[in-house]
Amino acid sequence: MDIWWVINLERIEKQNINDRQIFIKERLKLLPNQPGCYLMKDEEERILYVGKSINIKNRVRSYFSSSADLSPRIKLMTMQVADIEFIVTDNESEALVLESNLIKNNQPYFNILLKDDKKYPYLCITWSEEYPRLFITRRRRFRNKLDKFYGPYVDVTNLRRTLFLVKRLFPLRQRPRPLHKDRTCLNYEIGRCPGVCQEKITTEEYKMTLRKVEMIFQGRSNELTLLLERQMHKYSENMNYEKAGFIRDQIKQISVLTEDQKMSIPDSTLSRDVLAIAHDNRAAVIQLFKIRAGKLVGRLGFSDDSKNQEPGIILQRVIEEHYSSVDYYEIPEELVIQFELPQNKLIADWLSKLKGTKVNLVYPKRGKKAEIINLVHKNANYELSIKNNDLQKNNLSLEDIAQLLELTSLPKRIECYDISHISGSDAVGSQVVFIDGFPAKQHYRRYKIKNKDVKIGHSDDFLSLAEVIKRRFRRWAIAKSEGLDIEKLSNQKTSILDNNGLNDWPDLVVIDGGKGQLSSVINVLSELKLNADLNVCSLAKRNEEIYLPGMNQPLSTEVDQLGLILLRRIRDEAHRFAIQYHRAKRSSRMTRSRLSDINGLGPKRIKDLLSYFNSIEAIQLASVDELSKVPGLGIAMAKKIWIYFHSD
């Protein structure tokens, strides 16, 4: 490696570090003085760390203070932080439970101490045993993978009382070891234990009872509450008011124990998405909270131009864009929406058809669901304030890009494309979209490369890019060949449900690569007869140089030029998104190859299994009865799959 290349590489690395430091400094100014959780992310948007605080701004700023006394582990983490997200809550207790859910679902690398935290207790169910036990523990390590943990719980006293109550209501195993070798103990005689020590009940029957108990600790406590209410009314009818009052207090304790931020709502067996919008005369920000089994498991953010548009119209467009690009099993059974959609019945029927089962749209005005809407709206308001703060800076960057590339107007919608593979295997393409300088993730697209010449041992980025661009703009080429006005079409605002779907024309296309990649894209656009209509450039990684079609030399730019910084950020996002899809595709291929070892399990059934359970780990943990519920699988094949994973 020559000295020039080493110096140039160091310059690029230093430049990227400076970009990140400037971005983090600006982001810290916009954090709220509210309780909630914060998520530290790296350049590839992987979550490094999840934390909670009664004041998000003060807590996060302390990580980046020059006087901060941080451990070596946290110092290493802060060096990798490229972005900070947050979710506000109403109090610190809600933030604690939300933090636990986020850590459990995302498993951040730097949350090692919180994963094995000994401060708060967990409830453990030992599914690895023939007759599982329930007990409270503060240690989660070195246990069998089949065992499940629930928590952490803030109030250990209430947890103990609830566990005691559950063991009184359901006949469960009471002791870790039998009291007698050849006979049952008193617990069996009084109905507290089904006699597991002498196998008075089969394993399957016992586990059926335990699954009901498990639902309670999953946040689905309605069943337990109903049982208690019946018992309370019975005592009250018999004028045994002391016991009725005791049961009433127990119901209150369970209510406190199972309170999940405000993300636990009635009928938590349903999967729900909650959408709310915050908007002004310049922009709109939409937040989508994904709630599964009563818990917040994910959040998506969207942005849109809100000029002269009703919030219901904006929400409908976001719903159309988002759910048209996800798998059917990701569509929830219920959408909780802040404003009524203009085409409510049409959207409900469309979603139901995509999912294959009925999807309900609800617009709550009071009650628990309305409280969740308010919380999601509060988070959308904070995101809107951040967006408006960045809007002026982004406008300067877009003006710089327009001047640099000699565009006739500001590039409102910028698309960037990249290719990812390992020696030609699992080749994929990515399309990311930035609108007004902000990532519009509802418009992101992924492409599986279909060209047979791109295969293991033979990679061709030029062919791959040509395929992606051809598939992306094929509809527009057909429209132009039929005599439609491209300029007029590109300015219209149509619904994705319209027949033509021509509502996504970009003002600028950026290609991740150099002159070769740019030439392959221009050749395809020439075939489509769209090369004169589109503004295209490429951004080479090696020297961060911008190339335009027909130019042998790159444009003259400054390292810290605002337009170049924004283009680099868009290019890096396309690179991250491509790598993410490539890794998922490679992992899916390896999973499918493992499932294909099961005799009689074909590609369609493998796809149905993964769609139903989402992961091979969930398939391994499923019972024969649960496996047989997969459409078209059947009890015989379910037994084969179960035996395959439990042959030992």
N, C-alpha and C positions, 0 to 999 in steps of 0.2 A: 504493500500500500504506500503510495507516494505521500510526501509531506503536504502537498496542496490539498489532497483529499482528506487527510486527518484534520487539518486546520478548518476546512470547510464543514466537516462533520461536527466539529466542536462548536462552530458558529451557529449551525442549525439547532443543535441541542440547547445551547444557551438562549437562543431566540425563543424556542418553544417554552423553556422554563420561565422566561420573562413574560411571555403571553399569559401563562397560567397564573403567575403571581399577580399580574395586573387584574386579571379576571376575578381571582379570589378576593382581592382587596375591594373591588367594586361590589362583589356579592355580599361581603360582610356588612356593608352599609345598609343593605336592604333587608336584613333579617329582622323579624318582629320581636318586640319585647313581650312575648306571650309564652305560656306553657305549651309544650308539645315535644315532638321528636325531630331530630335532624339526621340526615343521611349524607355521609361523605362518600363521594364517588371518584374513581380514577378516570383516566382519559378514555377508557373503553366502556365507561358507564357502569363498571362493576362496583357494587356497594362494598366499600372498605370497612365502614364502621357505622353503627346505629347507636345514637345516644338520646337521652331525654333530659329535659331541664324545665324548671319553672319559668326561666327566662332564656329563650333560645339564643337571642342576640349576644347576651353577656357570656353565655357558656361557650358558644362556638368561637367568639373572638378570643377567648382565653387560650385556645389552642395555637393561635397564630401571633400571640403577643411575644415581643422580644424578651420579656422578663419571665415568660412562662417556664416553670420548672416541670418539664415533661419527662416521662420515662423514655428509655431508648426505643421501646416498641411504638409509643405514640408519636415520637419524633419521626420515625420511619414512615408512619402512616400519613402525617401531615405533609411530608415531602412528595407523596403520590397523589394528594387531593387535587382534582381538576374541577370539581363542581360540588355544590352543597345544595341539597334540597331539604325541605322541612314540611311537616304537617302539624298544624296548630290544633290544640285540644282546649277544653274548657277548664281543666285543672290537672295537677300533677299526677293524681291517681289514675286518670284516664291515660295520661302519657306513659305511665309505667306499664300498663297492660298492652298498649299499642306497641311500645318498644319490644316487649316480649314476643308479640306476634310477628313483628318485622324481622327480628333476629331469627326466630324459628323458621320463617319462610325463606329468608335470603341467606342465612348462614354467613354473615360477613367475616372476612379473614381476621380482622383485628378485634372481634368481639369474643375472643377465646375465654376471657374471664367471665363474661356474662353468660356464655353458653353453659358453663359449669359453676354458676354462681351459687355460693352456699348461704347467701343471706336470706333468700326467699325459698320456701318449700315447694315441692312438686308432689303431685299424686302419681304413683306408678301402678300400672296394671301389667302383671307378668304374663303376657300372652305366650311366652315361650314354654310355660309349664302346662301340664295336662289339665290341672285345675288352677287357673290363674288366681293370684292374690291381689288385693288392693292394700297399699300402704303409703304413708307419707315419707318422703326422703328429701335430703338436700344434696344428694350425690347422684349424678346422671352418668358418670363414666363407668367403663368396664362392665356394662350390662349387655345382655343378649339383644341383638338388633330387633327382635320381634317385640320386645317390651316397649310399652308406650308411656310417655310422660305428659302430664297436663299441668299447666301453670306458667310462671310462678304465681303464687297467691300471696297477697299483701298481708292478710290477716290469718295467721296460722290457727288462732283459736276458733274462728268460724269454720275453717277448713276441717279441723278435727271434729267439731260438732256435726258438720254436714256428713262426714264420712261415717260417724257413729250412727247418724240418722238413716243413711242409706243402708247400712248393715242391719238396721232394725226393720226397714221396709221390705228389703229383698233378702231372701235366704242365700247367704254367701259364705264362702270359706272364712272362718273367723281366726284360725290359728296358723302360724307358719309350719308347725309340725303337729301330728296327731297327739292327743293327750293319752290315749290308750291304744294298745296294739290290736286288740280283737273286738272292740266295741266302740260305739259312738259316745260322745260326751253329752253334757246337759244342753248344749247349744242345739243339738239335733232334736232333743225332746221338746224344747220350747219353740221350735220352728225357726230359729235364727240361722241354722246351717242345714244344707240338704244332705249331709252325711257323706262328704267327699272322701273322708279318711277310710271308709268302708265301701266306697263306690256305690252308694245307694242311688246315685244319679249318674247318667252317662255324661261324658265329656261334652258332647254336642249340646245336650239340654242345659248343662250348666253354663256353657259359653253363650247360649241364647239369652239367658237371664243377665249375664254380665254385659252383653252388648247394649241392653237397655240402660244399665248403670253408666256405661261409657258415654252414652248420648248426653247424660246429665252433665258430665265433666267436660263435654265438648261445647258447653254453653246452651244445650237444648234441655233446659230445666223445666219446661212446661209440664211434662209428664209427672215429675216428682211433685210439683206444686199442686196439680190436680188431685193427686192421691192424698196430699196433706189437707187440702180444703175439704174433701169428702169426709176425712176422719174428724176434722174440726167441727163440721156441721153435725156429725153423728154424736159427738160428745156434747155439743150445745143442745141438741134435741133431748138428750138424756139428762140435761141440766147439770152435767159435769163441767162446770165453767172453768175450774182450775186447769184441767187437762186441755180444754179448748183454748184457753189463754196461752198455755205452754206451746201448743201446736202453732198458734198465731205468731208467737215470737220466733219459732223455728222457720216459718215461711219468710219472715222479714230477714232472718240471717242468711237464708239461701239467696234471697234477692240481692243482698249486699255482696255475697260471695261471687255470684255469677254476673255481676255488672261489668260489661266489657266496653269501656270507653263511651259509648252511645252507639257502638257498632253492633251491639246485641239487640235485635229487635224481634217482635213477635213472629212466630213461625219461622225459626231460624233454620228449618230444614230446607227452605228455598234458597237458591242462589240468586243474588241481586246485584245489579249495578245501579249506583246512585249518581245522577248528573245534575250539576248546578252551574250557573253562568254568572259572571260579573262583567259588566260592560259599561263603556262610556261612549262619547261621540267620536273616539279615535280607534278603539280596539275592543275586542271581546276575548275573555279567557274562560274556557270550560274545563271543569274538573270532573273526572269520572272515577268514583271509588268502587272497587270490586269487593263485595262482601260475600263470603262463603261460610256456611255453617255459623252465621252470626258474627264472623270476625272479618276485619279488614285485611285482605291478603295482597292488595295491590292498588296502585293509583296511576291514572293516565291524565296528561294535561294536553289540551288543544287550544289553539288560538285562531282567531278569524277577524276579518274586517267587518265591523258592526255598523258602518254608515247606513243610515236610513233603513235598518232592518230590525224587525221584532225579535226578541230573545227566543221565542218559540221556533221561528224560522231557522235561526242559527243552530239551536239545539238539534233540530231535525236533520240539518245538513251534516252535523258531526256524527249523529247516529247512523245515517246512511253510509258515510265514508268509513266509519270504524267497523261496523258489523258486516259490511260487504267484503272485508278483507281478513276476517278471522274464521277459524274452523267452527263448525256448527256446535260442538260441545262447549265452546267458550261463550256462546250466547246464553245469558242467564234466563231463568224462568220469569223474572220480574224486573222491570225497569222502573225505578223511582225517580221521577223527573220534576224539576222545579216549575217549569211552565208547560202548559198544554201545547202539543204539536198541532200545526195547522192541518196535517193529514193523519190524524191519530189512528183511525181504523186501517188506513192503507199501510202505515208503518207496522202496526201490530200484526196484520195478516202477513206482511212481507217477512218479518222476523220469525213468525211461527212457521212459515214455509221453509225458511233457511234452517231452523233448528229441528223441525220435524215434530215438535210438540208445541202446545199453546204457550205464547209469551204474552204476559199482561203488562200494560203500561198504567202506572198509577201516579196521581198528582196530589200528594197529601197536603192538607192545610193545617192539621193539628195532630197531636199524638207523637209517638216515638219516631215514626218515619219523617214527620215534619222537622223534628229536632235534628235528625241526620242530614236532611236537606240544608238546614241552617249551618251546620258544621262544615259541610262541603262548600257551601256558598262563602263562608268565612275564609276558607283556604283559597278559593278562586279570587276573592278580593285581594288577598296578599300577592297572588301571582300577577294580578292585573297591575298592581302598584309597581312591581318589579319590571313588568313589560313596558309600562309607560316611562319608567326611569331610563330604560335601555333604548327606548324608541328614538330619542334624539341622536344618541351615539350611533345607532344602526343606520339612521338616515344619512349621517356623514359618511359612513362606510359605503353605503349604496351609491351615494353621489360620486365617491372616489372610484368605485368600480365602473360606473357609467362613463366617467371621464377617461379612465384608463383604457376601456375597451371601445370607446367612441360609440356608445349606445345613444339612441335618440330619447330615451326616458329611463327612469330608475327601474332596475330589475326587481320588480315586486316578488315574483316567484322564481327562485333559483333551484335547479335540480342538479344533483351530482351523482355520478355513476362510478362504481368500482367493481373489481373482480377478485374473488378469493378462492384458493384451492391449495392442495399440497401435491405437487408434481402431476397436476391434471386430475387428481381424484376429488370427487365431491365438489366439482366446480360450481360456483354460484355467483350471481351478480346482485348488486344492491343499488337501489334508487332512494336517495334522501331528498327531502324538499324543505327549503327554508322560505318562509313568507315574511316579508318586511324585515329580514335579518334574523328571524326566530325559527327554530326547528318546528315544523308542522308534522308531527309524527303520525297523524291520521292519514297522511298521504305517502308515507314510506311504503316501498314495495320491494319484494324479494323475487329473484329469478333463479330457477334451477336451469343450468345450462344443458340444452338438449342435443347440441351438435355432437354427432358420433365421433368426429375427429378429435374432440377434446376428451381425453380418457386418461387412465392411469399410465404414467410414463410419458405422456405427450400433452403438454399444456400449451395453450395458445390464447393469450389475452386479447389479441387483435380479433380473432374469430368470436371469442366470447362477448366482447364489447359490441361487435357488429350485430350479434344475435339479440342482445338485450335491447339495443336501440331500435332495431327493426320491429321487435315485438311491442316496444313502448309506443312507437309512433305509427304503427300500421293503420289504426283507425283513422288517424288524421290524414294519412296519404289517400285512403279510400275516399274520404270526404272531399278532398281536393280534386281527385280524379272525377268525381261526380259533379263538379262545378260549384261546390260550396265555397264561400268566402272565408279563408282561414283567419284573416284579421278580425272579421266580424264575429266568427265563432269563438276566437280566443278571448274576446271581451265580454262574452255573455256569462251569466250566472245561472246554470241549470242544475237540476237535481240529478244525482247518480242513478235514480230510478227511471229517468227519461231514456228513450230508446237509443239515442245516439251516444249519450254519455260523454260528449265532447266538452268538458268543462275544466280541463287540466293542462292548458297550454302554458309552457314555461317562457319567461322572459329571457332566461339565460340557462344554457346547459354547460356544466363543468365536467370534464373528464379527468379522472385520476390517472395521470400518465404523461408521457412526452409526445414528441411529434408523431411517432408510429401509431400510438393509440388514437390520437386525434385524426390522423389520416384515415384509419379504418372506419371511424364514425362518420366522417364527411363522405366517404364513398357510399356508405349505406344510405345516408340522407339524400345523396344525389340520385340513387336508385329510386327512392321514394318521392323524389322531386320536391323535397322540403328544405334543401340546403340553403336556398335563398330566403326562406322564411324564418329560420332559427338562428339565434346568436349562440355560437359555440366557442369554447376555449378549453384548454387543458392546463393542468397544474402539475408539473413534474416534481417528484419528491426530492430528487437528488440535490438540486440547488434552489428549490422553491421558485421555479421559473414559470411564467405564463406564456403559452404559445397560442397563436391565432391561426386559423386556416390559411394556407398559402404562404406563411412566413417561415423562413429558415432560422431566424434569430428570435430569441425570447424578447418580450417587452422589457423596457427599462423600468425597474421598480426599486423602492426603498424597503429595507427589512421591516421597519416599523410602520409602513404605510397602512392606513386603516382598511382600505379595500383589500389589500393582500392578506391582512390578518383575518378578515372575515372569510375570504375564500379558503384560507388554510383551515379554518375551523369547520367549514362545510365539508372540505375534502377529508379531514380527519374523522368526521362523523360518518361519512360514506364508508370509509375504511373500517371503522369499528362495527358498523352494521353488517357489512359483508362478512367479516371474520366471525361475528356472532352467529350468523346463519350457517356459515360453513361448519362451525363446530357442532351446532345442533344437528345438521344433516349427517355429519360423520358419526356422531353419537347415536343417532337414530338407526343408521345403517348397521352399526355394531350390535345394537339391541335387537334389531330385526333378524340379524344372522344368528343370534343366540336362540330366539324364539323359533326360528325355522328348523332347529334341531328336533323339535317336537313333531313326531310322526302324525301326519294328517292336518297339520296347521299351515294353511296356505297364506299367501300375501294378503288376501282380503280379510281373513279372520285376524291376522296379526294387526292390520290397520284398525279393525274394529276394537280389538283389545286395547291398543294404545290410546285410541280415542276415548274409550270408556274410563280407563284407569289413569291415563296421562303419563305413567312411568312404569318401568319394569319392576321397580321396588314395590309399587302398589299391587302389581300382579302377583308377586311372590307372597305378599301378606294376605291376599284374598283367600277366603274359604271356597269350597266347592260350590256352595249355594250362591255366593256372591259372583263367582266366575260364570255360573250358568245364566245369570241375568243379562249377560252381554247378548244383544240381539243376534240370533242365528247361530249361537255357539252350541247350546245343548248340554245336557248333564254328562253325557259320555265324554265329550271333549274336555269339559271342565274338570272331570276327574283325572284325565291324562295330564293336563297342565299342572294340576295340584301335585300329582305324583312326581312329575318331572322336577319340581322345585323342592319336594320334601322326601326324595328317595332315600336320604340318609336316615 
